[in-house]
Every structure is written in structure tokens, then in C-alpha cells.
Amino acid sequence: GKTIRTRGTGVTVQDSVARQWNLLEEHGARLRPNELAKFLGKEELELWAAPGNSEIDVAYYRPEIMFTKIDRPTTDAYKELVKGVRTVEVGYEGEVYMEDEAGFRTTRDDEGRPDAPERESPPDPTSGGGKTMNMDGMAMNESIKNLDGMDTSESIKNLLEEYGTKYDPDEDDDEEDDDDGGVMD
């Protein structure tokens, strides 16, 4: 899942994870009960954060993608954290698995480095440029509802323009997204 923090507030990824520790722990135990339920509320459970928007690089075990271990806050530290980090400054978008879906896993060493060789990326059949647009889940769901019955190219144009992006299918944009939010896996 992804932990979310409000930019400009001084809330770090570590603060966001620590502030939501109980939620993340409970979600993990419900998502993978056979593996994680036995650790619920115990010191053995570890939470690690990956750099924002690094899911693909994590999946391919890119050596430059380092995870950061987030320590479980002590009771006193949590009380201080609650005073300094308001609930409106953090959030969490949990993973959802369907039926018997295994879900995504990655393994790391004790330093947060991949403990397997880097995997080769498959060729991208859609490569050829274009912009990447970030939307939250609610905005995406609402936009999808509005697309029903529309011509696909017209739908895409309307969706992009709704979010302030002029639609030009021939434009090539090499700018990278610099989001620095935390990703939890």
C-alpha cells in the first residue's frame, strides 16, 4: 500500500508511517493473515518504506532502490507524534487482493537493498512518449464513471483537459515525476 503525507507540513515518511503504525499493522495482518497475524502487536513486525513512485523499480529489484526501516514508535514517542502530526496530514491507501490472489512481494536484506539479482524489464509496447498524470482514487473512479458511452479518444481528451492538461497525442514529454511520497510494500 501507500502511505500519504501532506507536503509543506514537515511531516516525513517516517512520521507518516509511525503515526499510522496500528492501521498499517492491522491492514497487513488482515491482508496476509497466515503470515502476519501472529506478529500483530509484537516487536518482531518490521515496516519498511520505499521511495515514492518506485513500484516498478522495486519489482525489478533495481539496486539503487533502497528501503528505509521505520521503527515502531514507543508509547511515549507515539504520544508526542500524535501531538505533532495531525490525522489530516497523513493517510494510507491499502492494497486489496481479490479471492486467492497472491499479491506483490519483494525481499530485501537488513540494509534495505534487494537480496536478489536485478531483473530485466520487458519491452514496453506503449513506449513512444506521452505525459503521466497523477490522480487520486476517487478522482479516477469519478472520471471513469463519466467515460461510459463515450468514444475512447474523446474520453481521454476530456479527462486530460478536466485535470488541466491540454490533449496532444503527438506531444513527447520527457519530464520525470518528482513525487517524494512514501510507498509501503
C-alpha positions as protocol buffer text, in pm:
chain_id: "A"
residue {
  index: 1
  type: GLY
  ca { x: 0 y: 0 z: 0 }
}
residue {
  index: 2
  type: LYS
  ca { x: 95 y: 364 z: 1 }
}
residue {
  index: 3
  type: THR
  ca { x: 130 y: 594 z: 294 }
}
residue {
  index: 4
  type: ILE
  ca { x: 49 y: 955 z: 221 }
}
residue {
  index: 5
  type: ARG
  ca { x: 172 y: 1276 z: 380 }
}
residue {
  index: 6
  type: THR
  ca { x: 90 y: 1639 z: 322 }
}
residue {
  index: 7
  type: ARG
  ca { x: 374 y: 1833 z: 162 }
}
residue {
  index: 8
  type: GLY
  ca { x: 481 y: 2154 z: 322 }
}
residue {
  index: 9
  type: THR
  ca { x: 390 y: 2045 z: 675 }
}
residue {
  index: 10
  type: GLY
  ca { x: 725 y: 1897 z: 774 }
}
residue {
  index: 11
  type: VAL
  ca { x: 571 y: 1550 z: 809 }
}
residue {
  index: 12
  type: THR
  ca { x: 828 y: 1293 z: 699 }
}
residue {
  index: 13
  type: VAL
  ca { x: 762 y: 948 z: 554 }
}
residue {
  index: 14
  type: GLN
  ca { x: 886 y: 809 z: 886 }
}
residue {
  index: 15
  type: ASP
  ca { x: 637 y: 1028 z: 1076 }
}
residue {
  index: 16
  type: SER
  ca { x: 353 y: 920 z: 847 }
}
residue {
  index: 17
  type: VAL
  ca { x: 426 y: 551 z: 895 }
}
residue {
  index: 18
  type: ALA
  ca { x: 482 y: 583 z: 1270 }
}
residue {
  index: 19
  type: ARG
  ca { x: 163 y: 788 z: 1315 }
}
residue {
  index: 20
  type: GLN
  ca { x: -36 y: 517 z: 1133 }
}
residue {
  index: 21
  type: TRP
  ca { x: 153 y: 217 z: 1269 }
}
residue {
  index: 22
  type: ASN
  ca { x: -154 y: 45 z: 1417 }
}
residue {
  index: 23
  type: LEU
  ca { x: -355 y: 90 z: 1096 }
}
residue {
  index: 24
  type: LEU
  ca { x: -71 y: -45 z: 879 }
}
residue {
  index: 25
  type: GLU
  ca { x: -8 y: -336 z: 1112 }
}
residue {
  index: 26
  type: GLU
  ca { x: -377 y: -432 z: 1122 }
}
residue {
  index: 27
  type: HIS
  ca { x: -412 y: -399 z: 744 }
}
residue {
  index: 28
  type: GLY
  ca { x: -109 y: -622 z: 686 }
}
residue {
  index: 29
  type: ALA
  ca { x: -242 y: -886 z: 925 }
}
residue {
  index: 30
  type: ARG
  ca { x: -581 y: -887 z: 751 }
}
residue {
  index: 31
  type: LEU
  ca { x: -428 y: -891 z: 404 }
}
residue {
  index: 32
  type: ARG
  ca { x: -188 y: -1177 z: 481 }
}
residue {
  index: 33
  type: PRO
  ca { x: -331 y: -1346 z: 792 }
}
residue {
  index: 34
  type: ASN
  ca { x: -132 y: -1670 z: 760 }
}
residue {
  index: 35
  type: GLU
  ca { x: 197 y: -1481 z: 751 }
}
residue {
  index: 36
  type: LEU
  ca { x: 143 y: -1167 z: 958 }
}
residue {
  index: 37
  type: ALA
  ca { x: -141 y: -1215 z: 1210 }
}
residue {
  index: 38
  type: LYS
  ca { x: 96 y: -1384 z: 1456 }
}
residue {
  index: 39
  type: PHE
  ca { x: 305 y: -1063 z: 1463 }
}
residue {
  index: 40
  type: LEU
  ca { x: 12 y: -828 z: 1537 }
}
residue {
  index: 41
  type: GLY
  ca { x: 113 y: -602 z: 1825 }
}
residue {
  index: 42
  type: LYS
  ca { x: 455 y: -764 z: 1864 }
}
residue {
  index: 43
  type: GLU
  ca { x: 800 y: -615 z: 1825 }
}
residue {
  index: 44
  type: GLU
  ca { x: 902 y: -863 z: 1552 }
}
residue {
  index: 45
  type: LEU
  ca { x: 691 y: -690 z: 1285 }
}
residue {
  index: 46
  type: GLU
  ca { x: 900 y: -461 z: 1067 }
}
residue {
  index: 47
  type: LEU
  ca { x: 774 y: -188 z: 837 }
}
residue {
  index: 48
  type: TRP
  ca { x: 993 y: -56 z: 555 }
}
residue {
  index: 49
  type: ALA
  ca { x: 939 y: 237 z: 318 }
}
residue {
  index: 50
  type: ALA
  ca { x: 1047 y: 259 z: -45 }
}
residue {
  index: 51
  type: PRO
  ca { x: 1094 y: 587 z: -231 }
}
residue {
  index: 52
  type: GLY
  ca { x: 777 y: 733 z: -380 }
}
residue {
  index: 53
  type: ASN
  ca { x: 661 y: 605 z: -719 }
}
residue {
  index: 54
  type: SER
  ca { x: 922 y: 328 z: -722 }
}
residue {
  index: 55
  type: GLU
  ca { x: 689 y: 27 z: -753 }
}
residue {
  index: 56
  type: ILE
  ca { x: 823 y: -83 z: -1093 }
}
residue {
  index: 57
  type: ASP
  ca { x: 1186 y: -40 z: -987 }
}
residue {
  index: 58
  type: VAL
  ca { x: 1115 y: -236 z: -669 }
}
residue {
  index: 59
  type: ALA
  ca { x: 953 y: -517 z: -870 }
}
residue {
  index: 60
  type: TYR
  ca { x: 1264 y: -543 z: -1088 }
}
residue {
  index: 61
  type: TYR
  ca { x: 1500 y: -537 z: -787 }
}
residue {
  index: 62
  type: ARG
  ca { x: 1681 y: -224 z: -906 }
}
residue {
  index: 63
  type: PRO
  ca { x: 1989 y: -195 z: -684 }
}
residue {
  index: 64
  type: GLU
  ca { x: 1958 y: 183 z: -646 }
}
residue {
  index: 65
  type: ILE
  ca { x: 1616 y: 149 z: -478 }
}
residue {
  index: 66
  type: MET
  ca { x: 1679 y: 133 z: -106 }
}
residue {
  index: 67
  type: PHE
  ca { x: 1411 y: 72 z: 154 }
}
residue {
  index: 68
  type: THR
  ca { x: 1419 y: 257 z: 485 }
}
residue {
  index: 69
  type: LYS
  ca { x: 1328 y: 71 z: 801 }
}
residue {
  index: 70
  type: ILE
  ca { x: 1072 y: 253 z: 1014 }
}
residue {
  index: 71
  type: ASP
  ca { x: 1097 y: 171 z: 1383 }
}
residue {
  index: 72
  type: ARG
  ca { x: 784 y: 101 z: 1584 }
}
residue {
  index: 73
  type: PRO
  ca { x: 727 y: 409 z: 1799 }
}
residue {
  index: 74
  type: THR
  ca { x: 743 y: 363 z: 2174 }
}
residue {
  index: 75
  type: THR
  ca { x: 434 y: 459 z: 2370 }
}
residue {
  index: 76
  type: ASP
  ca { x: 589 y: 791 z: 2474 }
}
residue {
  index: 77
  type: ALA
  ca { x: 716 y: 864 z: 2121 }
}
residue {
  index: 78
  type: TYR
  ca { x: 370 y: 788 z: 1981 }
}
residue {
  index: 79
  type: LYS
  ca { x: 207 y: 1029 z: 2227 }
}
residue {
  index: 80
  type: GLU
  ca { x: 445 y: 1304 z: 2112 }
}
residue {
  index: 81
  type: LEU
  ca { x: 386 y: 1213 z: 1748 }
}
residue {
  index: 82
  type: VAL
  ca { x: 9 y: 1244 z: 1795 }
}
residue {
  index: 83
  type: LYS
  ca { x: 63 y: 1598 z: 1926 }
}
residue {
  index: 84
  type: GLY
  ca { x: 284 y: 1695 z: 1632 }
}
residue {
  index: 85
  type: VAL
  ca { x: 126 y: 1511 z: 1335 }
}
residue {
  index: 86
  type: ARG
  ca { x: -245 y: 1562 z: 1281 }
}
residue {
  index: 87
  type: THR
  ca { x: -450 y: 1287 z: 1119 }
}
residue {
  index: 88
  type: VAL
  ca { x: -537 y: 1520 z: 829 }
}
residue {
  index: 89
  type: GLU
  ca { x: -167 y: 1539 z: 743 }
}
residue {
  index: 90
  type: VAL
  ca { x: -130 y: 1165 z: 676 }
}
residue {
  index: 91
  type: GLY
  ca { x: -322 y: 889 z: 504 }
}
residue {
  index: 92
  type: TYR
  ca { x: -298 y: 536 z: 376 }
}
residue {
  index: 93
  type: GLU
  ca { x: -409 y: 366 z: 56 }
}
residue {
  index: 94
  type: GLY
  ca { x: -406 y: -6 z: 131 }
}
residue {
  index: 95
  type: GLU
  ca { x: -368 y: -294 z: -109 }
}
residue {
  index: 96
  type: VAL
  ca { x: -671 y: -504 z: -193 }
}
residue {
  index: 97
  type: TYR
  ca { x: -636 y: -864 z: -310 }
}
residue {
  index: 98
  type: MET
  ca { x: -909 y: -1048 z: -494 }
}
residue {
  index: 99
  type: GLU
  ca { x: -1002 y: -1400 z: -381 }
}
residue {
  index: 100
  type: ASP
  ca { x: -685 y: -1611 z: -378 }
}
residue {
  index: 101
  type: GLU
  ca { x: -460 y: -1350 z: -538 }
}
residue {
  index: 102
  type: ALA
  ca { x: -103 y: -1386 z: -409 }
}
residue {
  index: 103
  type: GLY
  ca { x: -25 y: -1016 z: -430 }
}
residue {
  index: 104
  type: PHE
  ca { x: 308 y: -843 z: -473 }
}
residue {
  index: 105
  type: ARG
  ca { x: 614 y: -936 z: -270 }
}
residue {
  index: 106
  type: THR
  ca { x: 974 y: -829 z: -266 }
}
residue {
  index: 107
  type: THR
  ca { x: 1258 y: -931 z: -42 }
}
residue {
  index: 108
  type: ARG
  ca { x: 1536 y: -714 z: 94 }
}
residue {
  index: 109
  type: ASP
  ca { x: 1842 y: -755 z: 309 }
}
residue {
  index: 110
  type: ASP
  ca { x: 1881 y: -595 z: 653 }
}
residue {
  index: 111
  type: GLU
  ca { x: 2008 y: -274 z: 491 }
}
residue {
  index: 112
  type: GLY
  ca { x: 1704 y: -234 z: 261 }
}
residue {
  index: 113
  type: ARG
  ca { x: 1884 y: -344 z: -57 }
}
residue {
  index: 114
  type: PRO
  ca { x: 1739 y: -604 z: -296 }
}
residue {
  index: 115
  type: ASP
  ca { x: 1853 y: -953 z: -198 }
}
residue {
  index: 116
  type: ALA
  ca { x: 1805 y: -1092 z: -549 }
}
residue {
  index: 117
  type: PRO
  ca { x: 1964 y: -1003 z: -883 }
}
residue {
  index: 118
  type: GLU
  ca { x: 1816 y: -720 z: -1086 }
}
residue {
  index: 119
  type: ARG
  ca { x: 1550 y: -841 z: -1328 }
}
residue {
  index: 120
  type: GLU
  ca { x: 1529 y: -724 z: -1686 }
}
residue {
  index: 121
  type: SER
  ca { x: 1226 y: -513 z: -1773 }
}
residue {
  index: 122
  type: PRO
  ca { x: 1005 y: -644 z: -2052 }
}
residue {
  index: 123
  type: PRO
  ca { x: 985 y: -421 z: -2358 }
}
residue {
  index: 124
  type: ASP
  ca { x: 715 y: -156 z: -2325 }
}
residue {
  index: 125
  type: PRO
  ca { x: 475 y: -193 z: -2618 }
}
residue {
  index: 126
  type: THR
  ca { x: 329 y: 150 z: -2549 }
}
residue {
  index: 127
  type: SER
  ca { x: 657 y: 342 z: -2537 }
}
residue {
  index: 128
  type: GLY
  ca { x: 668 y: 647 z: -2752 }
}
residue {
  index: 129
  type: GLY
  ca { x: 631 y: 936 z: -2514 }
}
residue {
  index: 130
  type: GLY
  ca { x: 335 y: 1098 z: -2354 }
}
residue {
  index: 131
  type: LYS
  ca { x: 257 y: 1253 z: -2020 }
}
residue {
  index: 132
  type: THR
  ca { x: 196 y: 1079 z: -1693 }
}
residue {
  index: 133
  type: MET
  ca { x: -98 y: 1211 z: -1497 }
}
residue {
  index: 134
  type: ASN
  ca { x: -141 y: 1152 z: -1123 }
}
residue {
  index: 135
  type: MET
  ca { x: -490 y: 1126 z: -981 }
}
residue {
  index: 136
  type: ASP
  ca { x: -621 y: 1007 z: -650 }
}
residue {
  index: 137
  type: GLY
  ca { x: -850 y: 703 z: -647 }
}
residue {
  index: 138
  type: MET
  ca { x: -1173 y: 898 z: -601 }
}
residue {
  index: 139
  type: ALA
  ca { x: -1096 y: 1131 z: -890 }
}
residue {
  index: 140
  type: MET
  ca { x: -1008 y: 836 z: -1112 }
}
residue {
  index: 141
  type: ASN
  ca { x: -1329 y: 649 z: -1020 }
}
residue {
  index: 142
  type: GLU
  ca { x: -1540 y: 957 z: -1090 }
}
residue {
  index: 143
  type: SER
  ca { x: -1365 y: 1013 z: -1420 }
}
residue {
  index: 144
  type: ILE
  ca { x: -1419 y: 652 z: -1526 }
}
residue {
  index: 145
  type: LYS
  ca { x: -1792 y: 685 z: -1449 }
}
residue {
  index: 146
  type: ASN
  ca { x: -1803 y: 988 z: -1678 }
}
residue {
  index: 147
  type: LEU
  ca { x: -1640 y: 793 z: -1962 }
}
residue {
  index: 148
  type: ASP
  ca { x: -1920 y: 539 z: -2009 }
}
residue {
  index: 149
  type: GLY
  ca { x: -2069 y: 556 z: -2357 }
}
residue {
  index: 150
  type: MET
  ca { x: -1809 y: 800 z: -2494 }
}
residue {
  index: 151
  type: ASP
  ca { x: -1567 y: 744 z: -2780 }
}
residue {
  index: 152
  type: THR
  ca { x: -1235 y: 643 z: -2620 }
}
residue {
  index: 153
  type: SER
  ca { x: -1018 y: 912 z: -2779 }
}
residue {
  index: 154
  type: GLU
  ca { x: -1277 y: 1177 z: -2691 }
}
residue {
  index: 155
  type: SER
  ca { x: -1293 y: 1034 z: -2336 }
}
residue {
  index: 156
  type: ILE
  ca { x: -919 y: 1063 z: -2290 }
}
residue {
  index: 157
  type: LYS
  ca { x: -916 y: 1415 z: -2426 }
}
residue {
  index: 158
  type: ASN
  ca { x: -1197 y: 1521 z: -2189 }
}
residue {
  index: 159
  type: LEU
  ca { x: -1032 y: 1353 z: -1892 }
}
residue {
  index: 160
  type: LEU
  ca { x: -695 y: 1519 z: -1951 }
}
residue {
  index: 161
  type: GLU
  ca { x: -850 y: 1859 z: -2008 }
}
residue {
  index: 162
  type: GLU
  ca { x: -1059 y: 1820 z: -1691 }
}
residue {
  index: 163
  type: TYR
  ca { x: -732 y: 1793 z: -1497 }
}
residue {
  index: 164
  type: GLY
  ca { x: -574 y: 2091 z: -1671 }
}
residue {
  index: 165
  type: THR
  ca { x: -366 y: 1906 z: -1930 }
}
residue {
  index: 166
  type: LYS
  ca { x: -403 y: 2002 z: -2293 }
}
residue {
  index: 167
  type: TYR
  ca { x: -451 y: 1688 z: -2501 }
}
residue {
  index: 168
  type: ASP
  ca { x: -193 y: 1641 z: -2775 }
}
residue {
  index: 169
  type: PRO
  ca { x: -136 y: 1274 z: -2867 }
}
residue {
  index: 170
  type: ASP
  ca { x: 179 y: 1363 z: -3062 }
}
residue {
  index: 171
  type: GLU
  ca { x: 350 y: 1552 z: -2778 }
}
residue {
  index: 172
  type: ASP
  ca { x: 656 y: 1390 z: -2619 }
}
residue {
  index: 173
  type: ASP
  ca { x: 728 y: 1485 z: -2259 }
}
residue {
  index: 174
  type: ASP
  ca { x: 1047 y: 1352 z: -2100 }
}
residue {
  index: 175
  type: GLU
  ca { x: 996 y: 1522 z: -1764 }
}
residue {
  index: 176
  type: GLU
  ca { x: 1009 y: 1283 z: -1472 }
}
residue {
  index: 177
  type: ASP
  ca { x: 765 y: 1287 z: -1180 }
}
residue {
  index: 178
  type: ASP
  ca { x: 945 y: 1409 z: -868 }
}
residue {
  index: 179
  type: ASP
  ca { x: 690 y: 1293 z: -612 }
}
residue {
  index: 180
  type: ASP
  ca { x: 860 y: 1212 z: -286 }
}
residue {
  index: 181
  type: GLY
  ca { x: 574 y: 1045 z: -102 }
}
residue {
  index: 182
  type: GLY
  ca { x: 640 y: 713 z: 70 }
}
residue {
  index: 183
  type: VAL
  ca { x: 547 y: 375 z: -71 }
}
residue {
  index: 184
  type: MET
  ca { x: 500 y: 83 z: 157 }
}
residue {
  index: 185
  type: ASP
  ca { x: 528 y: -276 z: 45 }
}
